Amino acid sequence: MLITNRGLRKLLVLAVSALSSGTVTAYPLNGIEESGIRRLEGFQLAQVTPGAPKLVAGQLWGVEDVKLHLLDYSGPDFDELPEDPDLAAFLTGALAKRDPSYAMVLIDLSDSSAPRWAGLRPDQKQNVGSVGKLICMAGLFYALAEAFPDEKDRARVLRESVSPAGTWVSDEYHKVPKWDEKLKVNFYSVINSSDSFRLSEWLDHAISASANGAGSIIWREAMLVKHFGKEYPKSFEESERFFADTPKSVLAELAQKVVTDPLIAAGLDTDNIQQGSFWTTNSKRKVPGRISFATPRELARLVFRIEQGRLVDPWSSLQMKKYMYLTKRRYRYAYAPELNSDAVFFKSGSLYSCRAEEGFRCGKYMGNKQNYMNSVALVEGRTDTDPIYITTLVSNVLKFNSAWDHSRIAAAVHETIRTKKAQSLRETATATEMNEAGKSD
């Protein structure tokens, strides 16, 4: 393709915008052909455009670099092992001065034949916000595996089937990249009812940009795959008739079966992990729901199962891990620069609300009624000597944006695993650091 000077300047501006806006997303950048996620082409361009901000080393892995590390593990589940005393002492010491709402599980997989783990209040249950979109993703892959036993067929459906948003989206505030094939650039805006994306792109928007409309649509599509089986996809009109003509009680039961079956099959405790409701007001009207919750222990087990290839099956587990690969601007737990050389497979979620209180002004992620902040991360380096570990962290510190604190916990965890010596948390931060860590997707 011939690019004029004027065109190059335009591409440069858009490339810089893509990286600086905080909306650069997940999935390895060289995975265009495999996944069908079209916006990856724009992000590849940004990496070779002179003057454009560049991703850190840990964000530049290819699809060939993403592997599952516990496929051959035949030992007991991580929490059937005794807690590692060194890791337990670190968690207790590191979080001793923190709000008692902090709860965490840490699993060191550096020696894949002998995992180490520890937890601090590992069974603390709360709404984990957008982390629950991982459960919806598992529901879609489970339904696809039932309908299309051949992995090539599943890959084709993900890559080629296109679904409109329709009236399932509402009140969206997360901007997503929308690929313009003619101009060869990504533009950014919230999802609206006229948007259509490939199924793989809906997954990308749900897990990476954390768009609530996309989260609802991958759950919607999982229900359709479950209902229509190998005849999926149907026309949008026929799919909409299914939802319009089916009693809401039946839809609610189907929705829960779709997201619960893969958890049960993988041996998770569904009394301690549940995605109860859809993600947008409109979709909740279409499909009634229930409460959502999880614990650090069961979230850690979810990621542990991915590494084992047991969340649906090895092919699906590997795909889900790729969708979690973080190539966007790192924030909250993943903000820690100590992780820059390492790959981070990540999902964050938050939920806050406020009530009237004299002298208090409600702010984003600073709720005085509830202020949930949650992270799931798998961190790994390139070499055999680099640490590999899973960490899940939840908190509910009222009136305080805990993002910087989460990033400092991440740094201490990383250095503790890397050096095999317990590290203390850095307690100070500049205003810029706190602001940058707190910027969300």
C-alpha positions in Angstrom: 0.0 0.0 0.0 1.4 3.4 -1.0 1.2 6.0 1.8 1.7 9.6 0.9 3.3 12.1 3.3 -0.1 13.5 4.2 -1.4 9.9 4.8 1.6 9.1 6.9 1.0 12.1 9.1 -2.6 11.1 9.5 -1.7 7.6 10.4 0.9 8.8 12.9 -1.7 11.0 14.6 -4.1 8.2 14.9 -1.4 5.7 16.0 -0.3 8.0 18.8 -4.0 8.6 19.7 -4.5 4.8 19.9 -1.7 4.3 22.4 -2.2 7.4 24.5 -6.0 7.2 24.9 -5.8 4.2 27.2 -7.9 2.0 24.8 -5.2 -0.1 23.3 -6.5 -3.6 24.0 -5.6 -7.2 24.4 -4.8 -10.3 22.3 -1.3 -10.7 20.8 -0.7 -8.1 18.1 0.3 -10.7 15.5 -3.0 -12.6 15.9 -5.0 -11.0 13.1 -5.2 -14.0 10.9 -5.9 -16.4 13.7 -8.5 -14.4 15.5 -10.1 -12.2 12.9 -9.8 -9.2 15.2 -9.4 -6.4 12.7 -8.2 -3.6 15.0 -4.9 -5.4 15.5 -3.7 -4.1 12.2 -3.9 -0.6 13.5 -2.0 -1.4 16.6 0.7 -3.2 14.6 1.0 0.0 12.6 1.5 2.1 15.8 4.5 0.0 16.8 6.4 0.8 13.6 5.3 4.4 13.3 8.1 6.8 14.1 7.4 8.9 17.2 4.4 6.9 18.4 4.5 5.7 22.0 5.6 2.1 22.2 4.3 -0.8 24.3 6.7 -2.2 26.9 8.4 -5.5 26.3 5.9 -7.6 28.1 3.1 -6.4 25.8 4.8 -7.5 22.6 4.4 -11.3 22.8 3.1 -13.1 19.7 0.4 -15.8 19.7 3.2 -18.4 19.5 4.5 -17.2 22.9 1.3 -17.8 24.8 1.3 -21.3 26.3 -0.4 -23.2 29.1 2.0 -24.2 31.8 0.1 -26.9 33.7 -1.1 -29.2 31.0 1.1 -32.0 32.4 0.4 -31.2 36.1 -1.1 -34.3 37.8 -0.9 -33.1 41.4 -3.6 -32.0 43.8 -5.6 -28.8 43.4 -3.6 -25.8 44.7 -5.6 -25.3 47.8 -5.4 -29.0 48.7 -1.7 -28.3 49.3 -0.7 -26.8 52.6 -0.1 -23.0 52.4 3.4 -22.1 51.8 4.7 -20.4 55.1 6.9 -17.9 53.3 4.1 -16.7 51.0 1.6 -16.7 53.9 3.9 -14.6 56.0 4.5 -12.2 53.1 0.7 -11.7 52.5 0.1 -11.2 56.2 2.9 -8.7 56.6 2.4 -6.8 53.4 -1.3 -6.2 54.0 -1.2 -5.9 57.8 -1.7 -2.1 57.7 -4.3 -2.3 54.9 -8.1 -2.1 55.2 -9.5 -5.4 56.4 -11.5 -5.6 53.2 -8.3 -6.6 51.3 -8.4 -10.3 50.4 -5.9 -12.1 48.2 -4.7 -15.5 46.8 -1.3 -16.0 45.4 -0.1 -19.1 43.5 3.5 -19.5 42.5 3.8 -21.7 39.4 7.5 -21.1 38.8 8.0 -24.8 39.4 5.0 -26.1 37.5 5.4 -29.5 39.1 5.2 -28.1 42.6 2.9 -25.0 43.0 3.1 -22.9 46.1 0.2 -20.9 47.4 -1.1 -18.8 50.2 -4.2 -16.8 50.9 -5.3 -13.9 53.1 -9.1 -14.0 53.7 -9.3 -16.2 50.5 -13.1 -16.8 51.0 -14.2 -13.2 51.3 -17.2 -12.9 48.9 -18.2 -9.8 47.0 -19.3 -8.6 43.6 -16.2 -8.5 41.4 -17.6 -6.3 38.7 -16.2 -6.8 35.3 -14.0 -9.7 36.3 -17.2 -11.6 35.9 -16.9 -11.2 32.1 -14.4 -14.0 32.3 -17.2 -16.3 33.3 -19.3 -15.1 30.3 -16.3 -15.8 28.1 -16.1 -19.3 29.5 -19.8 -19.8 28.9 -19.4 -18.9 25.2 -16.4 -21.3 24.7 -18.3 -24.1 26.5 -21.3 -23.7 24.3 -19.1 -23.6 21.2 -17.4 -26.8 22.2 -20.7 -28.6 22.6 -22.0 -27.3 19.3 -18.8 -27.6 17.3 -16.5 -30.4 18.5 -14.0 -29.7 15.8 -11.7 -26.8 17.0 -11.3 -25.6 13.4 -15.1 -25.0 13.3 -15.0 -23.1 16.6 -12.2 -20.9 15.3 -14.1 -20.3 12.1 -17.3 -19.3 14.0 -15.3 -16.9 16.2 -13.5 -15.4 13.3 -16.3 -15.1 10.7 -19.7 -14.9 12.4 -21.0 -11.3 12.7 -23.6 -10.1 15.2 -25.3 -6.7 15.5 -25.5 -5.0 18.9 -29.2 -4.2 18.5 -31.0 -3.0 21.6 -28.9 -5.0 24.0 -26.6 -2.1 24.6 -27.3 1.0 26.8 -25.6 3.5 29.0 -22.2 2.5 27.6 -19.2 4.6 28.6 -16.3 2.3 27.6 -14.9 3.3 24.2 -13.8 0.5 21.8 -11.6 0.5 18.7 -13.6 0.3 15.5 -11.6 -0.7 12.4 -12.1 1.3 9.2 -11.1 -1.0 6.4 -10.9 1.8 3.8 -8.8 4.2 5.8 -6.9 1.4 7.6 -7.3 3.1 10.9 -9.1 2.5 14.2 -11.6 5.0 15.4 -12.9 5.1 19.0 -16.4 5.4 20.3 -18.8 3.6 22.6 -20.8 0.7 21.2 -24.2 1.7 19.8 -27.1 -0.3 18.6 -26.1 0.0 14.9 -22.6 -1.5 15.5 -21.8 -5.1 14.3 -18.7 -7.0 15.1 -17.3 -10.5 14.6 -17.7 -12.8 17.6 -14.0 -12.6 18.3 -14.2 -8.8 18.3 -17.1 -8.9 20.7 -15.0 -11.0 23.0 -12.1 -8.6 22.6 -14.3 -5.6 23.5 -15.7 -7.4 26.5 -12.4 -8.6 28.0 -10.0 -5.9 27.0 -12.0 -2.7 26.8 -14.5 -4.1 29.4 -17.4 -2.7 27.4 -20.6 -3.7 29.2 -22.5 -4.0 25.9 -20.0 -6.5 24.6 -20.2 -8.4 27.9 -23.9 -8.8 27.4 -23.6 -9.7 23.8 -21.1 -12.6 24.3 -23.5 -13.9 26.9 -26.4 -13.5 24.5 -24.4 -15.3 21.8 -23.5 -18.1 24.2 -27.3 -18.6 24.8 -27.9 -18.6 21.1 -25.1 -21.2 20.5 -26.6 -23.3 23.2 -30.1 -23.1 21.8 -29.4 -23.4 18.0 -26.3 -25.7 18.3 -24.5 -26.4 15.0 -27.1 -24.3 13.2 -25.6 -21.2 14.8 -25.4 -18.4 13.7 -28.9 -17.6 12.6 -30.1 -14.3 11.2 -30.3 -11.5 13.7 -34.1 -11.4 13.1 -34.5 -15.1 14.0 -32.2 -14.7 17.0 -34.3 -11.8 18.3 -37.5 -13.7 17.8 -36.1 -16.4 20.1 -35.6 -13.9 22.9 -39.0 -12.2 22.2 -41.0 -15.5 22.1 -39.3 -17.4 24.9 -40.7 -16.8 28.5 -38.4 -14.7 30.6 -38.2 -17.5 33.3 -36.9 -19.9 30.6 -34.4 -17.4 29.4 -33.2 -16.8 32.9 -32.7 -20.5 33.5 -30.9 -20.9 30.2 -28.6 -17.9 30.9 -27.6 -19.3 34.3 -27.0 -22.8 32.8 -24.7 -21.3 30.1 -22.4 -19.6 32.6 -22.6 -22.2 35.4 -22.0 -25.4 33.4 -18.4 -24.6 32.5 -17.6 -23.8 36.1 -19.1 -27.0 37.4 -17.3 -29.0 34.6 -14.0 -27.5 35.7 -14.5 -28.3 39.3 -15.2 -24.8 40.7 -17.4 -24.2 43.7 -20.4 -22.4 42.3 -21.5 -21.4 45.8 -18.5 -19.1 45.7 -18.5 -17.9 42.2 -21.5 -16.7 40.1 -22.2 -14.3 37.4 -25.8 -13.5 38.0 -26.9 -10.7 35.8 -26.3 -9.2 32.4 -24.2 -6.0 32.0 -26.6 -3.4 30.6 -30.0 -2.1 31.6 -31.5 -3.1 28.3 -30.2 -6.7 28.5 -31.3 -7.1 32.1 -34.8 -6.3 31.0 -34.6 -9.0 28.3 -33.1 -11.7 30.6 -33.8 -11.5 34.3 -30.8 -12.2 36.6 -29.7 -12.6 40.1 -26.8 -11.5 42.3 -23.1 -11.8 41.2 -20.2 -12.7 43.5 -16.9 -14.5 43.7 -14.1 -15.1 46.2 -10.3 -14.7 45.6 -10.0 -18.5 46.0 -12.4 -19.4 43.2 -11.1 -16.7 40.9 -7.7 -18.1 41.4 -9.0 -21.6 40.6 -10.5 -20.2 37.4 -7.1 -19.1 36.2 -5.5 -22.2 37.5 -7.9 -24.3 35.4 -7.0 -22.2 32.3 -3.3 -23.1 32.9 -4.3 -26.7 33.3 -6.3 -26.6 30.0 -9.4 -27.6 32.0 -11.6 -24.5 31.5 -13.7 -26.2 28.8 -10.7 -27.9 27.1 -7.0 -27.1 26.2 -7.9 -25.3 23.0 -10.5 -23.1 24.6 -8.3 -22.4 27.7 -5.5 -21.3 25.4 -7.8 -19.0 23.5 -9.2 -17.5 26.7 -5.7 -16.8 27.9 -4.9 -14.9 24.7 -8.0 -12.8 25.1 -6.7 -11.9 28.6 -3.3 -10.8 27.3 -2.9 -7.2 28.2 -1.6 -4.9 25.5 -3.4 -1.8 26.6 -2.1 0.9 28.9 -1.5 -0.9 32.1 -3.5 0.3 35.1 -4.5 -0.6 38.6 -2.8 -3.8 39.7 -1.0 -4.1 36.3 0.3 -0.5 36.5 3.4 -1.5 38.4 6.4 -0.8 36.2 8.2 -3.7 37.9 6.0 -5.9 35.6 7.0 -4.1 32.4 9.3 -6.9 31.1 6.7 -9.6 31.9 3.5 -10.6 30.1 0.3 -9.9 32.1 -2.9 -11.8 31.5 -5.4 -9.6 33.3 -9.0 -8.7 34.0 -10.0 -5.9 36.4 -13.4 -5.0 37.7 -14.9 -2.3 39.9 -18.3 -1.3 41.3 -18.9 1.7 43.5 -22.0 3.5 44.8 -22.6 6.5 47.1 -25.1 7.6 49.6 -25.8 11.1 51.0 -23.1 12.1 53.5 -22.5 15.6 54.8 -19.1 16.9 53.5 -18.6 14.0 51.2 -18.5 14.3 47.4 -19.0 11.1 45.4 -16.3 10.3 43.0 -15.4 7.6 40.5 -14.0 4.5 42.4 -14.4 6.4 45.7 -17.9 5.3 46.8 -18.9 5.6 50.4 -21.6 2.9 50.3 -19.6 0.3 48.4 -16.3 0.7 46.6 -15.3 -2.7 45.2 -12.0 -3.0 43.2 -10.9 -6.4 42.0 -8.1 -7.8 39.9 -7.2 -11.2 38.4 -3.7 -11.5 36.9 -1.4 -14.2 35.6 2.2 -12.8 35.3 5.0 -14.6 33.5 8.3 -13.8 31.9 10.0 -15.2 28.8 12.8 -17.2 30.3 12.8 -20.4 32.4 14.2 -18.5 35.3 11.4 -15.8 35.3 8.6 -16.2 37.8 5.1 -17.4 36.8 2.3 -16.8 39.2 -1.4 -16.2 39.6 -2.8 -13.5 41.9 -6.4 -12.5 42.7 -7.0 -9.4 44.8 -10.3 -7.8 46.0 -10.9 -4.8 48.2 -13.7 -2.5 49.4 -12.0 0.6 50.8 -14.6 3.3 51.1 -14.0 6.8 49.9 -10.6 5.9 48.4 -9.4 4.9 44.9 -7.3 1.9 45.7 -5.7 1.6 42.3 -2.3 2.9 43.4 -2.3 0.6 46.4 -3.2 -2.4 44.2 -0.2 -1.5 41.9 2.1 -1.4 44.9 0.9 -4.8 46.1 1.6 -6.1 42.6 5.1 -4.8 42.7 5.8 -6.3 46.1 4.3 -9.7 45.0 6.4 -9.7 41.9 9.7 -8.9 43.7 8.9 -11.4 46.4 8.3 -14.2 43.9 11.3 -13.1 41.8 13.8 -12.8 44.7 12.3 -15.4 47.0 12.5 -12.8 49.8 9.5 -11.0 51.3 9.3 -7.4 50.1 7.6 -4.5 51.8 5.2 -2.2 50.1 6.2 1.3 49.0 3.9 3.6 50.9 4.5 6.9 49.1 3.5 8.1 45.6 3.4 11.3 43.6 0.1 12.7 42.5 1.0 11.8 38.9 1.6 8.1 39.8 -1.6 7.9 41.7 -3.5 9.4 38.9 -2.0 7.2 36.2 -2.5 4.1 38.2 -6.1 5.0 38.8 -7.0 5.6 35.2 -9.2 2.7 34.1 -10.4 1.4 30.8 
